[in-house]
Amino acid sequence: MNIEELRDYCLSLKGVTEEFPFDETTLVFKVVGKIFCITDLQDKFSVALKNDPEKNIELREEFPAVKPGYHLSKTHWNTIEIDGSMPDDLIKNLIDESYDLVVLKLKKDEKQKLKDY
């Protein structure tokens, strides 16, 4: 997976927008204004994704490319180095899980906004 494939995949999900809220190299993907995916366009290609705390521990144990979230909650976020050691399908599944977790926590009016997309 490369940055263009990551971007295309994230933007294919319902209600997703992209922006640079922190600086000119940190690309953030949001669903109804809530962050579910973060990547940096300048440094090593990696992606930060939210997941269930227990699953995060399992992923870190199974894959050396998966580390606790960099500058994020280490309990809820992982930073995954995209170096070819993990299958693209698994990365896409993890993006989906991050997206779904964020959507699950949306308020009622935010969920309605997402339905209207």
N, C-alpha and C positions, 0 to 999 in steps of 0.2 A: 504494500500500500504506500502511496506517496501522498503529498499534501493535497494535490488536486483531487485524488480519489477520496480522501478523507472529507474534503470540503463538499464535493458533490454528494457524497453519501449523507452527510449531516443535513445539508440543505434539502435533500429529498424527503426528509421527515416532516410531518405535518406541523405547520406553525413555526418553523425554525427561521431565525434571523441570525446574521453574523455582525460582529462589530469589534472594534479595538478600544475597549474601555480603559485599559491600563497604560498602554503605550503603543507605538506604531508596529511592534513585532508580535504582540500577543493577541492571537485571533481567538475570539470567544463565540461559541454557538449557544443560542438561547432558545427556549421554547416559552412563548408568552412572557418574555422578559426575565426568565429564570435560567441561569447557567447550567448546562449539562455536559459541556465539552470545552476544553481549553487546549490550545496548542501554540507553540512559539515558531515563528517563521524564520528566526535567525539562528538559534542554537540547534543542537542535536534534535532530530525529529522525534518528538514524543507527544503524547496526548494524555491529558488528565481527565479521568472519568469517575463519576460517582457510582458506588455500588453498596450492597448490603455489607455491613462490617465483617460478618463471618466469611462471606465469599471473598472479600478483599484479602483476608488472611490466607485462605486457600490458594488464591491466585499468586500471592507473593511467594508462597512455599513451592508452588509448581513451576513458575516461570521466573527466571532470573531477570527478565526485562521489566517485570512489574515491581515497582517500589511504592512505598507510602507517598501520598500526595505531596508534591513539592509546594510549599507555602499554602497548603490547604489542610483541612481536617484529615489527619492520618487515619482516623477511624472510618471515614466515609468516602475518601478519595484515594485513588491510585494514580500514579504517573507511570505510563507504559512507554518504554522506549521502542519505537518502531524501527526495528533493525533486521527484520526478516525471520526472527526466531519464533514468532507467533503467527499462525495462519490468519490471513485477512478475514476469513469468515468469523473467527473468534473475536477479532477486534470489532467487527461490525456488530456482533452479538452484544459485546460489552458496551458499545455506543447505544444500542437499542435499550439495554438494561438501564443505563444512566438516564436516557431520555424518559423511559417509563417511570423510573423512580421520581423524577422531577414532576412529571405530569400527575402522578398519584398525589403529590403534596400540594397541587394547585388549589386555590380557593375556588368556590363554586362559580363565581363570575369569570374567573380566569379559564376554568374548564369550558364554560359556555363560549368564551372568546375563541378557544381552540376549536371547538366544534364548528364554529362559523367560518373557519379557514377553508 
